[in-house]
Amino acid sequence: MIICRLRELMEKHQILDFGRLAKETEITKDVLVRLAENQWHQVRREHLDRLCQYFDCGIKDLLEYQAYEESVLPA
């Protein structure tokens, strides 16, 4: 499973408002909220690029792979 660590990056950079982040990255607030809450199914490369540039981080700082336990594989 791939986890988005957007909320952690926002906290680290003291960004508490999705509206501000949306305005500064030109990514809609809805997309940012879905990413932060790990409720996304697809993500645009352009959005990943903008977030990495904004937070001055690598993709590994934004996305993390967590292996599933054998008994908890998604359907």
Stockholm file with secondary structure:
# STOCKHOLM 1.0

chainA/1-75         MIICRLRELMEKHQILDFGRLAKETEITKDVLVRLAENQWHQVRREHLDRLCQYFDCGIKDLLEYQAYEESVLPA
#=GR chainA/1-75 SS CEEECHHHHHHHTTCCCHHHHHHHHTCCHHHHHHHHTTCCSCCCHHHHHHHHHHHTCCHHHHEEECCCCGGGCCC
#=GC SS_cons        CEEECHHHHHHHTTCCCHHHHHHHHTCCHHHHHHHHTTCCSCCCHHHHHHHHHHHTCCHHHHEEECCCCGGGCCC
//
